[in-house]
Amino acid sequence: MRDRFFRHYFQRSRFFRGDTPVSGAISLGRRNIYILPTRDGLFFAFVLILMLIGSINYNNSLGYLLCFLLASLAVVSILHTYKNLYQLEFSLGKIKPVFCGQVLHIPLLINNLNGSPRAALHVKLGRNETPTVQDIDAQTSSTIMLKYKTRHRGRLKLASLHISGRFPLGLFQAWSILNFSHRVLIYPQPSQHDRPAPEHTQASRNQGEQGAGDDDFSGLRNYQPGDSLRHIHWKALAKKQGLLSKQFGADEP
């Protein structure tokens, strides 16, 4: 049991895909917050190494002092970058279904009831969407409206939610990947072609020549969406004359 727990805890996939999807609120803690140096942080470390080598070469006490002071600031910034995400709680609000091709609005509730103010949080739904930057005051809750461009109809499973921050110095980036099990219904896109309403109602079909009937064949016309498949002129379609529908009339009473 313990071996299985440690194998799951140290899986590399958790760094990129997060944990198992859940339906309720997700709280950030030691288990789901990750932190690594940024490009600026690596360059900063490279500069510190050069400063240390120079100080050793010239035996410069002020160089030692400046190098160790900057290194101390970098180490302290690790803690503040981590605490900027620690104990935040995320949950999803009610999501309204939309038509395929429209923008889906997803309300994300962020609770900061157990910590200090949080600065410059980057919230992104999926890897290709534009992140939303949000500041949250202490002991408050905030709602962010995320936008997601729908491309397929049916039941949509929400993409992973990426939370990250580089506060305060930008030398390190802390992030977390949240997976919610919510599914949203995406309706088919309505037709963009306006079709005229039929000239005659069902009640007037048997009124002789003034309306359509079901008795005598009266001609052909271009197929319109909604025509019965029984009225399609399949022979004309086989002769590559286009898709035509048969028209029928009724004798006058």
URZI-V836303 format. One line per field, one symbol per residue. ss: DSSP state (H for helix, E for strand, L for the rest). burial: I if it has 9 or more other ideal C-beta (glycine too) atoms within 8 Angstrom, else O. Layout:
ss: ???
burial: ???
This chain:
ss: LHHHHHHHHLLLLHHHHLLLLELLLEELLLLLLEEEELHHHHHHHHHHHHHHHHHHHHLLHHHHHHHHHHHHHHHHHHHHHHHLLLLLEEEELLLLLEELLLEEEEEEEEEELLLLLEEEEEEEELLLLLLEEEEELLLEEEEEEEEEELLLLEEEELLLEEEEELLLLLLEEEEEEELELLEEEEELLLLLLLLLLLLLLHHHLLLHHHLEEEEEEEEEEELLLLLLHHHELHHHHHLLLLLEEEEEELLLL
burial: OOOOOOOOOOOOOIOOOIOOOIOOOIOIOOOIIOIOOIOOIIOIIOOIOOIIOIIOOOOOOOIIOIIOOIIOIIOOIIOIIIIIIIOIIIIIIOIOOIIIOOOIIIIIIIIIOOIOOIIOIIIIIIOOIOIIOIIIOOOOOIIIOIIIOIOOOOOIOIIIIIIIIIIOIIIIIIIIIIIIOIOIOIIOOOOOOOOOOOOOOOOIIIOIOOIIIOOOOOOOOOIOOOIOOOIIIOOIIOOOOOOIIIIIIIOOO
